Amino acid sequence: MKERRLLSEQEIVTAITSSDVAAFRLLFDRYRNELYTYALKVVKQKELAEEIVQDAFIIIWNKRSHLQKELSIKAYLYKITQNLSFNVLTRAALDERLRQRVFHSMSLADNPEEQSDYNDTYAQIEWAIGNMPTRQRLIFQMSRAEEKSHEVIARELGISKNSVKDQIFKALKFIRQHLVATGARLLF
């Protein structure tokens, strides 16, 4: 095979779809620092940013057989990292301990504008959660704050697992749309 550093994104994706561990390692080495910097900018916590980046690459590896060869893997990794970072912020809005972890790190930041962006984003997330339909909010909080599985939520509420997935999807979409509509700068 060619010298690994010279492989294009498409060649790396092709190799990864064939479970080429060396190509996956090359991908990891190529983008981990950029993704870490991005995640750290959003969550302001080194350990959380590291977890997010690891999770992003785990997702790529787990979905490797479904990757399309013409995919921009860099853009896909950034989107996964953005979504995972958003999920951490959403969980932090619902979980006091996580909120303290993230806010404590944020309060150590030297940039008052960044602190203001965090405060605004958390306020917008909390507003969006508070303005969801009651049933959707309950399902979302059971999933995120109580960390219950879709199966457990479905059983406890007497609904289908697909209904739970659908309500969580709609809740996340509602929060994202609200953040975009209000111009939240934290994630963009």
Accessible surface in RSA format (square Angstrom, percent):
REM  Atomic radii and reference values for relative SASA: ProtOr
REM  Chains: A
REM  Algorithm: Lee & Richards
REM  Probe-radius: 1.40
REM  Slices: 20
REM RES _ NUM      All-atoms   Total-Side   Main-Chain    Non-polar    All polar
REM                ABS   REL    ABS   REL    ABS   REL    ABS   REL    ABS   REL
RES MET A   1   160.77  83.3  69.34  45.9  91.43 217.7  84.83  72.1  75.94 100.6
RES LYS A   2   125.42  61.2 110.61  67.9  14.81  35.3  87.21  78.5  38.20  40.7
RES GLU A   3    91.76  52.7  76.03  57.5  15.74  37.5  37.47  72.5  54.30  44.3
RES ARG A   4    62.86  26.4  61.92  31.6   0.94   2.2  33.02  45.1  29.84  18.1
RES ARG A   5   181.05  76.0 164.38  83.8  16.67  39.7  60.38  82.5 120.67  73.1
RES LEU A   6   139.58  77.7 113.32  81.1  26.26  66.0 117.83  82.8  21.75  58.5
RES LEU A   7     7.52   4.2   3.58   2.6   3.94   9.9   3.58   2.5   3.94  10.6
RES SER A   8    49.97  42.2  40.37  53.9   9.60  22.1  44.55  94.9   5.43   7.6
RES GLU A   9    34.32  19.7  30.60  23.2   3.72   8.8  16.68  32.3  17.64  14.4
RES GLN A  10    83.95  46.9  83.68  61.2   0.28   0.7  38.59  82.2  45.36  34.4
RES GLU A  11    58.10  33.4  52.70  39.9   5.40  12.9  34.51  66.8  23.59  19.3
RES ILE A  12     0.04   0.0   0.04   0.0   0.00   0.0   0.04   0.0   0.00   0.0
RES VAL A  13     0.00   0.0   0.00   0.0   0.00   0.0   0.00   0.0   0.00   0.0
RES THR A  14    54.45  38.7  54.45  55.2   0.00   0.0  46.55  62.5   7.90  11.9
RES ALA A  15     7.66   7.0   0.53   0.8   7.12  16.2   7.35  10.4   0.31   0.8
RES ILE A  16     0.00   0.0   0.00   0.0   0.00   0.0   0.00   0.0   0.00   0.0
RES THR A  17    25.70  18.3   8.89   9.0  16.82  40.1   6.58   8.8  19.12  28.9
RES SER A  18    86.87  73.4  55.77  74.4  31.10  71.6  37.91  80.7  48.95  68.6
RES SER A  19    54.12  45.7  41.84  55.8  12.28  28.3  25.50  54.3  28.62  40.1
RES ASP A  20    32.54  22.8  24.21  24.1   8.32  19.7  17.65  41.5  14.89  14.8
RES VAL A  21   102.31  67.3  98.70  89.4   3.61   8.7  98.70  85.8   3.61   9.8
RES ALA A  22    47.62  43.8  35.95  55.5  11.67  26.6  42.21  59.4   5.41  14.3
RES ALA A  23     0.00   0.0   0.00   0.0   0.00   0.0   0.00   0.0   0.00   0.0
RES PHE A  24    36.56  18.3  36.56  22.6   0.00   0.0  36.56  22.2   0.00   0.0
RES ARG A  25   127.23  53.4 126.39  64.4   0.84   2.0  47.99  65.6  79.24  48.0
RES LEU A  26    22.11  12.3  19.40  13.9   2.71   6.8  21.78  15.3   0.33   0.9
RES LEU A  27     0.00   0.0   0.00   0.0   0.00   0.0   0.00   0.0   0.00   0.0
RES PHE A  28    45.26  22.6  45.26  28.0   0.00   0.0  45.26  27.4   0.00   0.0
RES ASP A  29    62.35  43.7  45.93  45.7  16.41  38.8  20.56  48.4  41.79  41.7
RES ARG A  30    79.19  33.2  54.32  27.7  24.87  59.2  37.14  50.8  42.04  25.5
RES TYR A  31    14.12   6.6  14.12   8.0   0.00   0.0   5.52   4.2   8.60  10.6
RES ARG A  32    78.98  33.2  78.74  40.1   0.24   0.6  15.65  21.4  63.33  38.4
RES ASN A  33   101.11  69.7  99.76  96.4   1.35   3.3  31.80  76.5  69.31  67.0
RES GLU A  34    68.35  39.2  60.34  45.7   8.01  19.1  38.94  75.3  29.41  24.0
RES LEU A  35     0.14   0.1   0.14   0.1   0.00   0.0   0.14   0.1   0.00   0.0
RES TYR A  36    56.23  26.3  56.23  32.0   0.00   0.0  49.73  37.4   6.50   8.0
RES THR A  37    89.94  64.0  87.87  89.1   2.08   4.9  65.79  88.4  24.16  36.5
RES TYR A  38    43.75  20.4  39.83  22.7   3.92  10.2  40.06  30.1   3.70   4.6
RES ALA A  39     0.00   0.0   0.00   0.0   0.00   0.0   0.00   0.0   0.00   0.0
RES LEU A  40    49.63  27.6  49.60  35.5   0.03   0.1  49.60  34.8   0.03   0.1
RES LYS A  41   112.50  54.9 107.58  66.0   4.92  11.7  65.69  59.1  46.82  49.9
RES VAL A  42     0.60   0.4   0.60   0.5   0.00   0.0   0.60   0.5   0.00   0.0
RES VAL A  43     0.00   0.0   0.00   0.0   0.00   0.0   0.00   0.0   0.00   0.0
RES LYS A  44    35.30  17.2  26.58  16.3   8.72  20.8  13.79  12.4  21.52  22.9
RES GLN A  45    26.62  14.9  24.53  17.9   2.09   5.0   2.09   4.5  24.53  18.6
RES LYS A  46   132.36  64.6 128.93  79.1   3.44   8.2  72.46  65.2  59.90  63.8
RES GLU A  47    93.92  53.9  92.88  70.3   1.04   2.5  45.00  87.1  48.92  39.9
RES LEU A  48     7.30   4.1   7.24   5.2   0.06   0.2   7.24   5.1   0.06   0.2
RES ALA A  49     0.00   0.0   0.00   0.0   0.00   0.0   0.00   0.0   0.00   0.0
RES GLU A  50    85.99  49.4  83.10  62.9   2.88   6.9  23.11  44.7  62.88  51.3
RES GLU A  51    87.31  50.1  86.62  65.5   0.69   1.6  31.82  61.5  55.49  45.3
RES ILE A  52     5.22   3.0   5.12   3.8   0.11   0.3   5.22   3.8   0.00   0.0
RES VAL A  53     7.59   5.0   7.59   6.9   0.00   0.0   7.59   6.6   0.00   0.0
RES GLN A  54   102.33  57.2  99.58  72.8   2.75   6.5  24.81  52.8  77.52  58.8
RES ASP A  55    62.62  43.9  62.08  61.8   0.54   1.3   9.64  22.7  52.98  52.8
RES ALA A  56     0.00   0.0   0.00   0.0   0.00   0.0   0.00   0.0   0.00   0.0
RES PHE A  57     5.59   2.8   5.59   3.5   0.00   0.0   5.59   3.4   0.00   0.0
RES ILE A  58    94.78  53.9  93.27  69.5   1.51   3.6  94.67  68.2   0.11   0.3
RES ILE A  59    48.04  27.3  46.88  34.9   1.16   2.8  48.04  34.6   0.00   0.0
RES ILE A  60     0.00   0.0   0.00   0.0   0.00   0.0   0.00   0.0   0.00   0.0
RES TRP A  61    59.37  23.8  59.37  28.7   0.00   0.0  39.36  21.0  20.02  32.5
RES ASN A  62   103.55  71.4  76.23  73.7  27.31  65.8  23.01  55.4  80.54  77.8
RES LYS A  63    98.76  48.2  98.68  60.5   0.08   0.2  51.10  46.0  47.66  50.8
RES ARG A  64    59.52  25.0  59.52  30.3   0.00   0.0   3.90   5.3  55.62  33.7
RES SER A  65    83.32  70.4  55.74  74.4  27.58  63.5  41.75  88.9  41.56  58.2
RES HIS A  66   146.56  80.1 123.18  85.6  23.39  59.8  83.57  86.1  62.99  73.3
RES LEU A  67    14.96   8.3   4.94   3.5  10.01  25.2   6.91   4.9   8.05  21.7
RES GLN A  68   117.18  65.5 110.82  81.0   6.36  15.1  31.49  67.0  85.69  65.0
RES LYS A  69   102.24  49.9  99.56  61.1   2.69   6.4  70.11  63.1  32.14  34.2
RES GLU A  70   129.34  74.3 109.11  82.5  20.23  48.2  66.29 128.2  63.06  51.5
RES LEU A  71    45.22  25.2  38.25  27.4   6.97  17.5  45.22  31.8   0.00   0.0
RES SER A  72    53.42  45.1  47.81  63.8   5.61  12.9  35.78  76.2  17.64  24.7
RES ILE A  73     0.00   0.0   0.00   0.0   0.00   0.0   0.00   0.0   0.00   0.0
RES LYS A  74    77.95  38.0  77.95  47.8   0.00   0.0  33.08  29.8  44.87  47.8
RES ALA A  75    59.76  54.9  48.39  74.7  11.37  25.9  55.19  77.7   4.57  12.1
RES TYR A  76    60.64  28.3  56.08  31.9   4.56  11.9  44.45  33.4  16.19  20.0
RES LEU A  77     0.41   0.2   0.41   0.3   0.00   0.0   0.41   0.3   0.00   0.0
RES TYR A  78    63.16  29.5  62.09  35.3   1.07   2.8  47.39  35.6  15.77  19.4
RES LYS A  79   108.83  53.1 105.95  65.0   2.89   6.9  71.04  63.9  37.79  40.3
RES ILE A  80    14.39   8.2  13.09   9.8   1.30   3.1  14.36  10.3   0.02   0.1
RES THR A  81     0.00   0.0   0.00   0.0   0.00   0.0   0.00   0.0   0.00   0.0
RES GLN A  82    31.30  17.5  31.30  22.9   0.00   0.0   7.13  15.2  24.17  18.3
RES ASN A  83    44.46  30.7  44.46  43.0   0.00   0.0  10.69  25.7  33.77  32.6
RES LEU A  84    34.03  19.0  32.94  23.6   1.09   2.7  32.94  23.1   1.09   2.9
RES SER A  85     0.00   0.0   0.00   0.0   0.00   0.0   0.00   0.0   0.00   0.0
RES PHE A  86     1.46   0.7   1.46   0.9   0.00   0.0   1.46   0.9   0.00   0.0
RES ASN A  87    29.44  20.3  29.44  28.4   0.00   0.0   3.19   7.7  26.24  25.4
RES VAL A  88     7.02   4.6   7.02   6.4   0.00   0.0   7.02   6.1   0.00   0.0
RES LEU A  89     0.18   0.1   0.18   0.1   0.00   0.0   0.18   0.1   0.00   0.0
RES THR A  90     0.00   0.0   0.00   0.0   0.00   0.0   0.00   0.0   0.00   0.0
RES ARG A  91    70.53  29.6  70.53  36.0   0.00   0.0  12.33  16.9  58.20  35.3
RES ALA A  92     0.00   0.0   0.00   0.0   0.00   0.0   0.00   0.0   0.00   0.0
RES ALA A  93     8.24   7.6   0.00   0.0   8.24  18.7   0.00   0.0   8.24  21.8
RES LEU A  94    34.51  19.2  10.38   7.4  24.13  60.7  13.66   9.6  20.85  56.1
RES ASP A  95    30.18  21.1  25.47  25.4   4.71  11.1   8.60  20.2  21.58  21.5
RES GLU A  96    92.36  53.0  86.89  65.7   5.47  13.0  60.02 116.1  32.34  26.4
RES ARG A  97   195.10  81.9 188.11  95.9   6.99  16.6  83.68 114.4 111.42  67.5
RES LEU A  98    19.05  10.6  16.73  12.0   2.32   5.8  18.52  13.0   0.53   1.4
RES ARG A  99    45.82  19.2  45.82  23.4   0.00   0.0  12.70  17.4  33.12  20.1
RES GLN A 100    98.24  54.9  97.37  71.2   0.87   2.1  38.51  82.0  59.74  45.3
RES ARG A 101   103.10  43.3  96.11  49.0   6.99  16.6  50.77  69.4  52.32  31.7
RES VAL A 102     0.00   0.0   0.00   0.0   0.00   0.0   0.00   0.0   0.00   0.0
RES PHE A 103    44.81  22.4  44.12  27.3   0.68   1.8  44.38  26.9   0.43   1.2
RES HIS A 104   113.70  62.1 107.68  74.8   6.02  15.4  74.74  77.0  38.96  45.3
RES SER A 105    19.88  16.8  12.85  17.1   7.04  16.2   5.96  12.7  13.92  19.5
RES MET A 106    12.11   6.3  12.11   8.0   0.00   0.0  12.11  10.3   0.00   0.0
RES SER A 107    62.30  52.6  44.01  58.7  18.29  42.1  35.17  74.9  27.14  38.0
RES LEU A 108   121.05  67.4  98.29  70.3  22.76  57.2 102.16  71.7  18.89  50.8
RES ALA A 109    27.64  25.4   7.73  11.9  19.90  45.3  18.85  26.5   8.79  23.3
RES ASP A 110   144.30 101.1 112.87 112.3  31.42  74.3  42.32  99.6 101.97 101.7
RES ASN A 111    66.86  46.1  62.43  60.3   4.44  10.7  20.54  49.4  46.32  44.8
RES PRO A 112   100.14  73.0  94.03  85.7   6.11  22.2  95.34  78.7   4.79  29.8
RES GLU A 113   101.39  58.2  93.74  70.9   7.65  18.2  36.57  70.7  64.82  52.9
RES GLU A 114    43.62  25.0  42.83  32.4   0.79   1.9  13.94  27.0  29.68  24.2
RES GLN A 115    48.61  27.2  48.61  35.5   0.00   0.0   8.15  17.3  40.46  30.7
RES SER A 116    52.23  44.1  48.54  64.8   3.69   8.5  26.48  56.4  25.75  36.1
RES ASP A 117    25.42  17.8  22.99  22.9   2.42   5.7   2.75   6.5  22.67  22.6
RES TYR A 118     0.00   0.0   0.00   0.0   0.00   0.0   0.00   0.0   0.00   0.0
RES ASN A 119    77.88  53.7  71.50  69.1   6.38  15.4  24.82  59.7  53.06  51.3
RES ASP A 120    80.16  56.1  78.37  78.0   1.78   4.2  21.58  50.8  58.57  58.4
RES THR A 121     1.38   1.0   1.23   1.2   0.15   0.4   0.35   0.5   1.04   1.6
RES TYR A 122     6.68   3.1   6.68   3.8   0.00   0.0   6.68   5.0   0.00   0.0
RES ALA A 123    53.14  48.9  44.73  69.0   8.41  19.1  48.18  67.8   4.96  13.1
RES GLN A 124    51.38  28.7  51.38  37.6   0.00   0.0   3.83   8.1  47.56  36.1
RES ILE A 125     0.12   0.1   0.12   0.1   0.00   0.0   0.12   0.1   0.00   0.0
RES GLU A 126    78.34  45.0  69.37  52.5   8.96  21.3  27.00  52.2  51.34  41.9
RES TRP A 127   126.55  50.8 117.20  56.7   9.35  21.9 101.98  54.4  24.57  39.9
RES ALA A 128     0.06   0.1   0.06   0.1   0.00   0.0   0.06   0.1   0.00   0.0
RES ILE A 129     7.46   4.2   7.46   5.6   0.00   0.0   7.46   5.4   0.00   0.0
RES GLY A 130    45.06  55.6   0.00   N/A  45.06  55.6  25.83  70.9  19.23  43.1
RES ASN A 131    73.47  50.7  49.30  47.6  24.17  58.2  10.23  24.6  63.25  61.1
RES MET A 132     6.54   3.4   0.00   0.0   6.54  15.6   0.19   0.2   6.35   8.4
RES PRO A 133    88.90  64.8  75.75  69.1  13.14  47.8  88.58  73.1   0.32   2.0
RES THR A 134   101.52  72.2  95.79  97.1   5.72  13.6  65.73  88.3  35.79  54.1
RES ARG A 135   110.72  46.5 106.73  54.4   3.99   9.5  54.12  74.0  56.59  34.3
RES GLN A 136    13.26   7.4  12.99   9.5   0.27   0.7   0.56   1.2  12.70   9.6
RES ARG A 137    60.48  25.4  60.48  30.8   0.00   0.0   7.95  10.9  52.53  31.8
RES LEU A 138    73.40  40.9  71.19  50.9   2.21   5.6  72.95  51.2   0.45   1.2
RES ILE A 139     0.77   0.4   0.77   0.6   0.00   0.0   0.77   0.6   0.00   0.0
RES PHE A 140     0.00   0.0   0.00   0.0   0.00   0.0   0.00   0.0   0.00   0.0
RES GLN A 141    60.08  33.6  60.08  43.9   0.00   0.0   9.56  20.3  50.52  38.3
RES MET A 142    10.43   5.4  10.43   6.9   0.00   0.0   9.20   7.8   1.22   1.6
RES SER A 143    12.21  10.3   5.09   6.8   7.12  16.4   0.00   0.0  12.21  17.1
RES ARG A 144    37.62  15.8  35.96  18.3   1.66   4.0   7.63  10.4  29.99  18.2
RES ALA A 145    38.31  35.2  18.20  28.1  20.10  45.7  18.22  25.7  20.08  53.2
RES GLU A 146    93.39  53.6  66.81  50.5  26.58  63.3  36.34  70.3  57.05  46.6
RES GLU A 147   124.61  71.5  94.33  71.4  30.27  72.1  32.39  62.6  92.22  75.3
RES LYS A 148    61.40  30.0  51.37  31.5  10.03  23.9  35.04  31.5  26.35  28.1
RES SER A 149    60.00  50.7  45.79  61.1  14.20  32.7  52.84 112.5   7.16  10.0
RES HIS A 150    54.29  29.7  51.04  35.5   3.25   8.3  35.67  36.8  18.62  21.7
RES GLU A 151   102.90  59.1 100.76  76.2   2.14   5.1  30.69  59.4  72.22  59.0
RES VAL A 152    43.10  28.4  43.10  39.0   0.00   0.0  43.10  37.4   0.00   0.0
RES ILE A 153     0.00   0.0   0.00   0.0   0.00   0.0   0.00   0.0   0.00   0.0
RES ALA A 154     8.79   8.1   7.96  12.3   0.82   1.9   8.11  11.4   0.68   1.8
RES ARG A 155   165.25  69.4 139.84  71.3  25.41  60.5  79.42 108.5  85.83  52.0
RES GLU A 156    95.88  55.0  58.14  44.0  37.74  89.9  37.76  73.0  58.12  47.4
RES LEU A 157    39.47  22.0  20.19  14.4  19.28  48.5  25.20  17.7  14.28  38.4
RES GLY A 158    68.94  85.0   0.00   N/A  68.94  85.0  36.77 100.9  32.17  72.1
RES ILE A 159    48.19  27.4  29.67  22.1  18.52  44.6  39.08  28.1   9.11  24.7
RES SER A 160    63.03  53.3  47.75  63.7  15.28  35.2  51.13 108.9  11.90  16.7
RES LYS A 161    90.73  44.3  86.03  52.8   4.70  11.2  42.79  38.5  47.95  51.1
RES ASN A 162   108.46  74.8 104.26 100.8   4.19  10.1  26.64  64.1  81.82  79.1
RES SER A 163    46.62  39.4  40.32  53.8   6.30  14.5  16.93  36.1  29.69  41.6
RES VAL A 164     0.00   0.0   0.00   0.0   0.00   0.0   0.00   0.0   0.00   0.0
RES LYS A 165    96.32  47.0  91.35  56.0   4.97  11.8  46.81  42.1  49.51  52.7
RES ASP A 166    59.39  41.6  53.92  53.7   5.47  12.9  20.79  48.9  38.60  38.5
RES GLN A 167    41.05  23.0  40.96  29.9   0.10   0.2   5.86  12.5  35.19  26.7
RES ILE A 168     8.89   5.1   8.72   6.5   0.17   0.4   8.89   6.4   0.00   0.0
RES PHE A 169   131.24  65.7 127.69  79.1   3.55   9.2 130.47  79.1   0.76   2.2
RES LYS A 170    96.41  47.0  92.78  56.9   3.62   8.6  51.96  46.8  44.45  47.3
RES ALA A 171     0.00   0.0   0.00   0.0   0.00   0.0   0.00   0.0   0.00   0.0
RES LEU A 172    20.33  11.3  20.33  14.5   0.00   0.0  20.33  14.3   0.00   0.0
RES LYS A 173   102.10  49.8  99.93  61.3   2.17   5.2  47.27  42.5  54.83  58.4
RES PHE A 174    66.82  33.4  65.34  40.5   1.48   3.8  66.29  40.2   0.52   1.5
RES ILE A 175     0.04   0.0   0.04   0.0   0.00   0.0   0.04   0.0   0.00   0.0
RES ARG A 176    76.39  32.1  75.11  38.3   1.28   3.1  43.70  59.7  32.69  19.8
RES GLN A 177   100.04  55.9  93.64  68.4   6.40  15.2  41.38  88.1  58.66  44.5
RES HIS A 178    28.23  15.4  23.36  16.2   4.87  12.5  17.99  18.5  10.24  11.9
RES LEU A 179     1.41   0.8   1.41   1.0   0.00   0.0   1.41   1.0   0.00   0.0
RES VAL A 180    95.82  63.1  82.03  74.3  13.79  33.2  83.74  72.8  12.08  32.8
RES ALA A 181    87.76  80.7  45.77  70.6  41.99  95.5  56.25  79.2  31.51  83.5
RES THR A 182    64.27  45.7  28.12  28.5  36.15  86.2  36.61  49.2  27.66  41.8
RES GLY A 183    46.73  57.6   0.00   N/A  46.73  57.6  33.66  92.4  13.07  29.3
RES ALA A 184    10.69   9.8   0.38   0.6  10.32  23.5   9.24  13.0   1.45   3.8
RES ARG A 185   132.63  55.7 118.90  60.6  13.73  32.7  63.24  86.4  69.40  42.1
RES LEU A 186    11.09   6.2   5.52   4.0   5.57  14.0   8.36   5.9   2.74   7.4
RES LEU A 187     7.55   4.2   5.84   4.2   1.70   4.3   6.40   4.5   1.15   3.1
RES PHE A 188   128.34  64.2  77.28  47.9  51.06 132.9 109.04  66.1  19.30  55.2
END  Absolute sums over single chains surface
CHAIN  1 A    10321.8       8900.5       1421.3       5623.5       4698.3
END  Absolute sums over all chains
TOTAL         10321.8       8900.5       1421.3       5623.5       4698.3
